Amino acid sequence: MKFYTNVEQAGNRIYVRGYEGGVAFKDRVSFNPTLYLPTPNFSEWKTLEGKCVAPMKQGSINAAKETVQKYRDCETEVYGNTKYLYQYIADEYPDEQLSFDPKAIRVFNIDIETAAENGFPDIESADQEILAISLKDSHTNRIIVLVLDHLIIMMIKWITCTLELKSLCFRHS
């Protein structure tokens, strides 16, 4: 099974991170986008208005951007998805391949605790003092708590304990 966890476009390339067969991969891809230009001939491709268009491979993302710019000032409409990142995803990961293994994806949950003496904090102005930040790692189930105490940041690792490990439960590591 192959799936992506992150896809970004930078300049003329697409950068992909994902998993294939349970192994993480990262790749840098030169993508050849498709734009659609009006054609007087019959075509299986049509616009929303029913006009025939023909697919035109552009060679590169930069070439596609130049084509769009070239036709911007004339009366010829250029069709197609100019968000080349999404075009890449649709081409490389069609609907039937959108399955993924959630166990392969590492997720961190973040919880930020703030003071509340003046009511619930406003997230836009961040008007309350941060008291603690907790991070939970989905792979290890470890929770790391960063506590702000008198401008000193302490890092505490809370470890879930069994009865046999009870004496180690509140040990800082």
mmCIF file of the C-alpha atoms, coordinates in Angstrom:
data_MODEL
# 
_entry.id   MODEL 
# 
loop_
_atom_site.group_PDB 
_atom_site.id 
_atom_site.type_symbol 
_atom_site.label_atom_id 
_atom_site.label_alt_id 
_atom_site.label_comp_id 
_atom_site.label_asym_id 
_atom_site.label_entity_id 
_atom_site.label_seq_id 
_atom_site.pdbx_PDB_ins_code 
_atom_site.Cartn_x 
_atom_site.Cartn_y 
_atom_site.Cartn_z 
_atom_site.occupancy 
_atom_site.B_iso_or_equiv 
_atom_site.pdbx_formal_charge 
_atom_site.auth_seq_id 
_atom_site.auth_comp_id 
_atom_site.auth_asym_id 
_atom_site.auth_atom_id 
_atom_site.pdbx_PDB_model_num 
ATOM 1   C CA . MET A 1 1   ? 0.000   0.000  0.000   1.00 0.00 ? 1   MET A CA 1 
ATOM 2   C CA . LYS A 1 2   ? 1.319   3.436  -0.963  1.00 0.00 ? 2   LYS A CA 1 
ATOM 3   C CA . PHE A 1 3   ? -0.046  6.699  0.445   1.00 0.00 ? 3   PHE A CA 1 
ATOM 4   C CA . TYR A 1 4   ? 1.168   10.233 1.050   1.00 0.00 ? 4   TYR A CA 1 
ATOM 5   C CA . THR A 1 5   ? 1.292   12.093 4.352   1.00 0.00 ? 5   THR A CA 1 
ATOM 6   C CA . ASN A 1 6   ? 2.455   15.450 2.977   1.00 0.00 ? 6   ASN A CA 1 
ATOM 7   C CA . VAL A 1 7   ? 2.749   16.979 -0.491  1.00 0.00 ? 7   VAL A CA 1 
ATOM 8   C CA . GLU A 1 8   ? 4.233   20.437 -1.112  1.00 0.00 ? 8   GLU A CA 1 
ATOM 9   C CA . GLN A 1 9   ? 5.150   22.409 -4.213  1.00 0.00 ? 9   GLN A CA 1 
ATOM 10  C CA . ALA A 1 10  ? 8.294   24.525 -4.262  1.00 0.00 ? 10  ALA A CA 1 
ATOM 11  C CA . GLY A 1 11  ? 9.180   26.172 -7.542  1.00 0.00 ? 11  GLY A CA 1 
ATOM 12  C CA . ASN A 1 12  ? 9.171   23.666 -10.369 1.00 0.00 ? 12  ASN A CA 1 
ATOM 13  C CA . ARG A 1 13  ? 9.061   20.547 -8.179  1.00 0.00 ? 13  ARG A CA 1 
ATOM 14  C CA . ILE A 1 14  ? 6.666   18.576 -6.003  1.00 0.00 ? 14  ILE A CA 1 
ATOM 15  C CA . TYR A 1 15  ? 7.971   17.225 -2.693  1.00 0.00 ? 15  TYR A CA 1 
ATOM 16  C CA . VAL A 1 16  ? 6.218   14.123 -1.348  1.00 0.00 ? 16  VAL A CA 1 
ATOM 17  C CA . ARG A 1 17  ? 6.419   12.265 1.963   1.00 0.00 ? 17  ARG A CA 1 
ATOM 18  C CA . GLY A 1 18  ? 4.523   9.073  2.572   1.00 0.00 ? 18  GLY A CA 1 
ATOM 19  C CA . TYR A 1 19  ? 4.637   5.342  3.124   1.00 0.00 ? 19  TYR A CA 1 
ATOM 20  C CA . GLU A 1 20  ? 4.998   2.471  0.702   1.00 0.00 ? 20  GLU A CA 1 
ATOM 21  C CA . GLY A 1 21  ? 4.735   -1.077 1.990   1.00 0.00 ? 21  GLY A CA 1 
ATOM 22  C CA . GLY A 1 22  ? 4.987   0.223  5.572   1.00 0.00 ? 22  GLY A CA 1 
ATOM 23  C CA . VAL A 1 23  ? 8.287   2.022  4.900   1.00 0.00 ? 23  VAL A CA 1 
ATOM 24  C CA . ALA A 1 24  ? 8.532   5.813  5.018   1.00 0.00 ? 24  ALA A CA 1 
ATOM 25  C CA . PHE A 1 25  ? 9.680   7.565  1.835   1.00 0.00 ? 25  PHE A CA 1 
ATOM 26  C CA . LYS A 1 26  ? 10.341  11.088 0.644   1.00 0.00 ? 26  LYS A CA 1 
ATOM 27  C CA . ASP A 1 27  ? 10.644  12.083 -2.977  1.00 0.00 ? 27  ASP A CA 1 
ATOM 28  C CA . ARG A 1 28  ? 11.267  15.125 -5.171  1.00 0.00 ? 28  ARG A CA 1 
ATOM 29  C CA . VAL A 1 29  ? 9.238   14.971 -8.381  1.00 0.00 ? 29  VAL A CA 1 
ATOM 30  C CA . SER A 1 30  ? 9.352   16.928 -11.630 1.00 0.00 ? 30  SER A CA 1 
ATOM 31  C CA . PHE A 1 31  ? 5.664   17.179 -12.529 1.00 0.00 ? 31  PHE A CA 1 
ATOM 32  C CA . ASN A 1 32  ? 4.208   17.597 -16.026 1.00 0.00 ? 32  ASN A CA 1 
ATOM 33  C CA . PRO A 1 33  ? 0.826   19.350 -15.550 1.00 0.00 ? 33  PRO A CA 1 
ATOM 34  C CA . THR A 1 34  ? -2.037  19.262 -18.032 1.00 0.00 ? 34  THR A CA 1 
ATOM 35  C CA . LEU A 1 35  ? -3.956  22.341 -19.157 1.00 0.00 ? 35  LEU A CA 1 
ATOM 36  C CA . TYR A 1 36  ? -6.907  22.327 -21.567 1.00 0.00 ? 36  TYR A CA 1 
ATOM 37  C CA . LEU A 1 37  ? -7.190  24.671 -24.543 1.00 0.00 ? 37  LEU A CA 1 
ATOM 38  C CA . PRO A 1 38  ? -10.231 25.221 -26.798 1.00 0.00 ? 38  PRO A CA 1 
ATOM 39  C CA . THR A 1 39  ? -10.271 23.174 -29.991 1.00 0.00 ? 39  THR A CA 1 
ATOM 40  C CA . PRO A 1 40  ? -12.553 23.331 -33.063 1.00 0.00 ? 40  PRO A CA 1 
ATOM 41  C CA . ASN A 1 41  ? -12.343 19.512 -33.297 1.00 0.00 ? 41  ASN A CA 1 
ATOM 42  C CA . PHE A 1 42  ? -14.550 17.053 -31.441 1.00 0.00 ? 42  PHE A CA 1 
ATOM 43  C CA . SER A 1 43  ? -13.074 16.086 -28.074 1.00 0.00 ? 43  SER A CA 1 
ATOM 44  C CA . GLU A 1 44  ? -14.096 13.840 -25.207 1.00 0.00 ? 44  GLU A CA 1 
ATOM 45  C CA . TRP A 1 45  ? -13.021 16.744 -22.941 1.00 0.00 ? 45  TRP A CA 1 
ATOM 46  C CA . LYS A 1 46  ? -15.564 19.523 -22.488 1.00 0.00 ? 46  LYS A CA 1 
ATOM 47  C CA . THR A 1 47  ? -15.858 22.661 -20.366 1.00 0.00 ? 47  THR A CA 1 
ATOM 48  C CA . LEU A 1 48  ? -18.771 23.242 -17.989 1.00 0.00 ? 48  LEU A CA 1 
ATOM 49  C CA . GLU A 1 49  ? -20.330 25.264 -20.831 1.00 0.00 ? 49  GLU A CA 1 
ATOM 50  C CA . GLY A 1 50  ? -20.027 22.250 -23.185 1.00 0.00 ? 50  GLY A CA 1 
ATOM 51  C CA . LYS A 1 51  ? -17.166 23.625 -25.365 1.00 0.00 ? 51  LYS A CA 1 
ATOM 52  C CA . CYS A 1 52  ? -14.622 21.111 -26.662 1.00 0.00 ? 52  CYS A CA 1 
ATOM 53  C CA . VAL A 1 53  ? -11.112 21.388 -25.232 1.00 0.00 ? 53  VAL A CA 1 
ATOM 54  C CA . ALA A 1 54  ? -7.936  19.425 -25.837 1.00 0.00 ? 54  ALA A CA 1 
ATOM 55  C CA . PRO A 1 55  ? -5.491  18.364 -23.121 1.00 0.00 ? 55  PRO A CA 1 
ATOM 56  C CA . MET A 1 56  ? -2.015  19.860 -23.510 1.00 0.00 ? 56  MET A CA 1 
ATOM 57  C CA . LYS A 1 57  ? 0.877   18.537 -21.408 1.00 0.00 ? 57  LYS A CA 1 
ATOM 58  C CA . GLN A 1 58  ? 3.051   21.474 -20.392 1.00 0.00 ? 58  GLN A CA 1 
ATOM 59  C CA . GLY A 1 59  ? 6.395   19.818 -19.638 1.00 0.00 ? 59  GLY A CA 1 
ATOM 60  C CA . SER A 1 60  ? 6.873   21.488 -16.257 1.00 0.00 ? 60  SER A CA 1 
ATOM 61  C CA . ILE A 1 61  ? 5.101   23.584 -13.654 1.00 0.00 ? 61  ILE A CA 1 
ATOM 62  C CA . ASN A 1 62  ? 6.966   26.693 -14.821 1.00 0.00 ? 62  ASN A CA 1 
ATOM 63  C CA . ALA A 1 63  ? 5.917   26.048 -18.436 1.00 0.00 ? 63  ALA A CA 1 
ATOM 64  C CA . ALA A 1 64  ? 2.278   25.701 -17.306 1.00 0.00 ? 64  ALA A CA 1 
ATOM 65  C CA . LYS A 1 65  ? 2.501   29.018 -15.440 1.00 0.00 ? 65  LYS A CA 1 
ATOM 66  C CA . GLU A 1 66  ? 3.931   30.656 -18.586 1.00 0.00 ? 66  GLU A CA 1 
ATOM 67  C CA . THR A 1 67  ? 1.073   29.233 -20.703 1.00 0.00 ? 67  THR A CA 1 
ATOM 68  C CA . VAL A 1 68  ? -1.541  30.639 -18.313 1.00 0.00 ? 68  VAL A CA 1 
ATOM 69  C CA . GLN A 1 69  ? 0.209   34.039 -18.336 1.00 0.00 ? 69  GLN A CA 1 
ATOM 70  C CA . LYS A 1 70  ? 0.521   34.019 -22.149 1.00 0.00 ? 70  LYS A CA 1 
ATOM 71  C CA . TYR A 1 71  ? -3.213  33.436 -22.653 1.00 0.00 ? 71  TYR A CA 1 
ATOM 72  C CA . ARG A 1 72  ? -4.315  35.783 -19.857 1.00 0.00 ? 72  ARG A CA 1 
ATOM 73  C CA . ASP A 1 73  ? -4.228  38.867 -22.105 1.00 0.00 ? 73  ASP A CA 1 
ATOM 74  C CA . CYS A 1 74  ? -5.950  37.323 -25.129 1.00 0.00 ? 74  CYS A CA 1 
ATOM 75  C CA . GLU A 1 75  ? -9.475  36.072 -25.553 1.00 0.00 ? 75  GLU A CA 1 
ATOM 76  C CA . THR A 1 76  ? -8.488  32.396 -25.383 1.00 0.00 ? 76  THR A CA 1 
ATOM 77  C CA . GLU A 1 77  ? -9.509  30.763 -22.119 1.00 0.00 ? 77  GLU A CA 1 
ATOM 78  C CA . VAL A 1 78  ? -7.177  28.213 -20.505 1.00 0.00 ? 78  VAL A CA 1 
ATOM 79  C CA . TYR A 1 79  ? -8.915  25.438 -18.561 1.00 0.00 ? 79  TYR A CA 1 
ATOM 80  C CA . GLY A 1 80  ? -7.674  22.985 -15.975 1.00 0.00 ? 80  GLY A CA 1 
ATOM 81  C CA . ASN A 1 81  ? -6.521  22.980 -12.387 1.00 0.00 ? 81  ASN A CA 1 
ATOM 82  C CA . THR A 1 82  ? -3.764  25.561 -11.971 1.00 0.00 ? 82  THR A CA 1 
ATOM 83  C CA . LYS A 1 83  ? -3.171  24.399 -8.398  1.00 0.00 ? 83  LYS A CA 1 
ATOM 84  C CA . TYR A 1 84  ? -0.528  22.005 -9.691  1.00 0.00 ? 84  TYR A CA 1 
ATOM 85  C CA . LEU A 1 85  ? -0.049  20.394 -6.300  1.00 0.00 ? 85  LEU A CA 1 
ATOM 86  C CA . TYR A 1 86  ? -3.668  19.156 -6.341  1.00 0.00 ? 86  TYR A CA 1 
ATOM 87  C CA . GLN A 1 87  ? -3.365  18.085 -9.960  1.00 0.00 ? 87  GLN A CA 1 
ATOM 88  C CA . TYR A 1 88  ? -0.343  15.969 -8.971  1.00 0.00 ? 88  TYR A CA 1 
ATOM 89  C CA . ILE A 1 89  ? -2.247  14.352 -6.074  1.00 0.00 ? 89  ILE A CA 1 
ATOM 90  C CA . ALA A 1 90  ? -5.250  13.570 -8.301  1.00 0.00 ? 90  ALA A CA 1 
ATOM 91  C CA . ASP A 1 91  ? -2.978  12.031 -10.976 1.00 0.00 ? 91  ASP A CA 1 
ATOM 92  C CA . GLU A 1 92  ? -0.708  10.031 -8.671  1.00 0.00 ? 92  GLU A CA 1 
ATOM 93  C CA . TYR A 1 93  ? -3.201  8.988  -5.984  1.00 0.00 ? 93  TYR A CA 1 
ATOM 94  C CA . PRO A 1 94  ? -6.561  8.302  -7.659  1.00 0.00 ? 94  PRO A CA 1 
ATOM 95  C CA . ASP A 1 95  ? -9.671  7.695  -5.535  1.00 0.00 ? 95  ASP A CA 1 
ATOM 96  C CA . GLU A 1 96  ? -9.252  3.945  -5.398  1.00 0.00 ? 96  GLU A CA 1 
ATOM 97  C CA . GLN A 1 97  ? -5.810  4.404  -3.794  1.00 0.00 ? 97  GLN A CA 1 
ATOM 98  C CA . LEU A 1 98  ? -6.877  6.731  -0.986  1.00 0.00 ? 98  LEU A CA 1 
ATOM 99  C CA . SER A 1 99  ? -6.661  3.983  1.623   1.00 0.00 ? 99  SER A CA 1 
ATOM 100 C CA . PHE A 1 100 ? -3.936  4.304  4.221   1.00 0.00 ? 100 PHE A CA 1 
ATOM 101 C CA . ASP A 1 101 ? -2.594  2.632  7.351   1.00 0.00 ? 101 ASP A CA 1 
ATOM 102 C CA . PRO A 1 102 ? -3.330  4.919  10.320  1.00 0.00 ? 102 PRO A CA 1 
ATOM 103 C CA . LYS A 1 103 ? -0.760  3.026  12.431  1.00 0.00 ? 103 LYS A CA 1 
ATOM 104 C CA . ALA A 1 104 ? 1.992   4.206  10.072  1.00 0.00 ? 104 ALA A CA 1 
ATOM 105 C CA . ILE A 1 105 ? 1.171   7.872  10.639  1.00 0.00 ? 105 ILE A CA 1 
ATOM 106 C CA . ARG A 1 106 ? 2.708   9.474  13.718  1.00 0.00 ? 106 ARG A CA 1 
ATOM 107 C CA . VAL A 1 107 ? 0.310   11.970 15.275  1.00 0.00 ? 107 VAL A CA 1 
ATOM 108 C CA . PHE A 1 108 ? 1.099   14.399 18.081  1.00 0.00 ? 108 PHE A CA 1 
ATOM 109 C CA . ASN A 1 109 ? -1.792  15.818 20.065  1.00 0.00 ? 109 ASN A CA 1 
ATOM 110 C CA . ILE A 1 110 ? -1.100  19.217 21.632  1.00 0.00 ? 110 ILE A CA 1 
ATOM 111 C CA . ASP A 1 111 ? -2.924  20.648 24.643  1.00 0.00 ? 111 ASP A CA 1 
ATOM 112 C CA . ILE A 1 112 ? -2.162  24.175 25.851  1.00 0.00 ? 112 ILE A CA 1 
ATOM 113 C CA . GLU A 1 113 ? -3.314  25.085 29.351  1.00 0.00 ? 113 GLU A CA 1 
ATOM 114 C CA . THR A 1 114 ? -3.674  28.770 30.211  1.00 0.00 ? 114 THR A CA 1 
ATOM 115 C CA . ALA A 1 115 ? -4.648  30.876 33.183  1.00 0.00 ? 115 ALA A CA 1 
ATOM 116 C CA . ALA A 1 116 ? -8.358  31.656 33.368  1.00 0.00 ? 116 ALA A CA 1 
ATOM 117 C CA . GLU A 1 117 ? -8.640  34.252 36.129  1.00 0.00 ? 117 GLU A CA 1 
ATOM 118 C CA . ASN A 1 118 ? -10.146 36.724 33.654  1.00 0.00 ? 118 ASN A CA 1 
ATOM 119 C CA . GLY A 1 119 ? -12.474 34.255 31.972  1.00 0.00 ? 119 GLY A CA 1 
ATOM 120 C CA . PHE A 1 120 ? -11.888 31.928 29.060  1.00 0.00 ? 120 PHE A CA 1 
ATOM 121 C CA . PRO A 1 121 ? -8.879  33.125 27.005  1.00 0.00 ? 121 PRO A CA 1 
ATOM 122 C CA . ASP A 1 122 ? -9.329  34.821 23.630  1.00 0.00 ? 122 ASP A CA 1 
ATOM 123 C CA . ILE A 1 123 ? -7.408  32.754 21.060  1.00 0.00 ? 123 ILE A CA 1 
ATOM 124 C CA . GLU A 1 124 ? -6.993  35.710 18.693  1.00 0.00 ? 124 GLU A CA 1 
ATOM 125 C CA . SER A 1 125 ? -5.195  37.986 21.177  1.00 0.00 ? 125 SER A CA 1 
ATOM 126 C CA . ALA A 1 126 ? -3.631  35.217 23.337  1.00 0.00 ? 126 ALA A CA 1 
ATOM 127 C CA . ASP A 1 127 ? -4.439  37.329 26.391  1.00 0.00 ? 127 ASP A CA 1 
ATOM 128 C CA . GLN A 1 128 ? -3.757  34.713 29.091  1.00 0.00 ? 128 GLN A CA 1 
ATOM 129 C CA . GLU A 1 129 ? -0.514  33.309 30.464  1.00 0.00 ? 129 GLU A CA 1 
ATOM 130 C CA . ILE A 1 130 ? 0.447   29.822 29.245  1.00 0.00 ? 130 ILE A CA 1 
ATOM 131 C CA . LEU A 1 131 ? 0.809   27.465 32.199  1.00 0.00 ? 131 LEU A CA 1 
ATOM 132 C CA . ALA A 1 132 ? 1.591   24.168 30.474  1.00 0.00 ? 132 ALA A CA 1 
ATOM 133 C CA . ILE A 1 133 ? 1.888   22.552 27.060  1.00 0.00 ? 133 ILE A CA 1 
ATOM 134 C CA . SER A 1 134 ? 1.306   18.795 26.732  1.00 0.00 ? 134 SER A CA 1 
ATOM 135 C CA . LEU A 1 135 ? 2.283   16.646 23.748  1.00 0.00 ? 135 LEU A CA 1 
ATOM 136 C CA . LYS A 1 136 ? 1.102   13.060 23.229  1.00 0.00 ? 136 LYS A CA 1 
ATOM 137 C CA . ASP A 1 137 ? 2.928   10.833 20.738  1.00 0.00 ? 137 ASP A CA 1 
ATOM 138 C CA . SER A 1 138 ? 0.585   8.319  19.036  1.00 0.00 ? 138 SER A CA 1 
ATOM 139 C CA . HIS A 1 139 ? 3.410   5.819  18.429  1.00 0.00 ? 139 HIS A CA 1 
ATOM 140 C CA . THR A 1 140 ? 4.765   5.607  21.976  1.00 0.00 ? 140 THR A CA 1 
ATOM 141 C CA . ASN A 1 141 ? 1.708   6.890  23.886  1.00 0.00 ? 141 ASN A CA 1 
ATOM 142 C CA . ARG A 1 142 ? 4.213   8.995  25.834  1.00 0.00 ? 142 ARG A CA 1 
ATOM 143 C CA . ILE A 1 143 ? 2.978   12.340 27.107  1.00 0.00 ? 143 ILE A CA 1 
ATOM 144 C CA . ILE A 1 144 ? 5.471   15.162 27.551  1.00 0.00 ? 144 ILE A CA 1 
ATOM 145 C CA . VAL A 1 145 ? 4.384   18.122 29.661  1.00 0.00 ? 145 VAL A CA 1 
ATOM 146 C CA . LEU A 1 146 ? 6.204   21.448 29.488  1.00 0.00 ? 146 LEU A CA 1 
ATOM 147 C CA . VAL A 1 147 ? 5.427   23.518 32.572  1.00 0.00 ? 147 VAL A CA 1 
ATOM 148 C CA . LEU A 1 148 ? 6.182   27.230 32.915  1.00 0.00 ? 148 LEU A CA 1 
ATOM 149 C CA . ASP A 1 149 ? 7.020   28.069 36.510  1.00 0.00 ? 149 ASP A CA 1 
ATOM 150 C CA . HIS A 1 150 ? 8.450   31.495 37.351  1.00 0.00 ? 150 HIS A CA 1 
ATOM 151 C CA . LEU A 1 151 ? 9.994   31.838 33.879  1.00 0.00 ? 151 LEU A CA 1 
ATOM 152 C CA . ILE A 1 152 ? 11.770  28.491 34.200  1.00 0.00 ? 152 ILE A CA 1 
ATOM 153 C CA . ILE A 1 153 ? 10.704  25.807 31.737  1.00 0.00 ? 153 ILE A CA 1 
ATOM 154 C CA . MET A 1 154 ? 10.726  22.299 33.201  1.00 0.00 ? 154 MET A CA 1 
ATOM 155 C CA . MET A 1 155 ? 10.196  19.197 31.102  1.00 0.00 ? 155 MET A CA 1 
ATOM 156 C CA . ILE A 1 156 ? 8.305   16.363 32.784  1.00 0.00 ? 156 ILE A CA 1 
ATOM 157 C CA . LYS A 1 157 ? 7.778   12.993 31.145  1.00 0.00 ? 157 LYS A CA 1 
ATOM 158 C CA . TRP A 1 158 ? 4.764   11.197 32.611  1.00 0.00 ? 158 TRP A CA 1 
ATOM 159 C CA . ILE A 1 159 ? 5.033   7.465  32.181  1.00 0.00 ? 159 ILE A CA 1 
ATOM 160 C CA . THR A 1 160 ? 1.989   5.223  32.454  1.00 0.00 ? 160 THR A CA 1 
ATOM 161 C CA . CYS A 1 161 ? 2.795   2.710  35.173  1.00 0.00 ? 161 CYS A CA 1 
ATOM 162 C CA . THR A 1 162 ? 1.749   -0.822 35.903  1.00 0.00 ? 162 THR A CA 1 
ATOM 163 C CA . LEU A 1 163 ? 1.488   -2.016 39.520  1.00 0.00 ? 163 LEU A CA 1 
ATOM 164 C CA . GLU A 1 164 ? 4.977   -3.567 39.258  1.00 0.00 ? 164 GLU A CA 1 
ATOM 165 C CA . LEU A 1 165 ? 6.443   -0.185 38.223  1.00 0.00 ? 165 LEU A CA 1 
ATOM 166 C CA . LYS A 1 166 ? 4.511   1.881  40.768  1.00 0.00 ? 166 LYS A CA 1 
ATOM 167 C CA . SER A 1 167 ? 7.689   2.999  42.523  1.00 0.00 ? 167 SER A CA 1 
ATOM 168 C CA . LEU A 1 168 ? 8.943   4.512  39.231  1.00 0.00 ? 168 LEU A CA 1 
ATOM 169 C CA . CYS A 1 169 ? 5.733   6.361  38.370  1.00 0.00 ? 169 CYS A CA 1 
ATOM 170 C CA . PHE A 1 170 ? 6.632   9.887  39.391  1.00 0.00 ? 170 PHE A CA 1 
ATOM 171 C CA . ARG A 1 171 ? 10.335  9.762  38.670  1.00 0.00 ? 171 ARG A CA 1 
ATOM 172 C CA . HIS A 1 172 ? 11.631  12.558 36.402  1.00 0.00 ? 172 HIS A CA 1 
ATOM 173 C CA . SER A 1 173 ? 13.670  11.299 33.469  1.00 0.00 ? 173 SER A CA 1 
# 
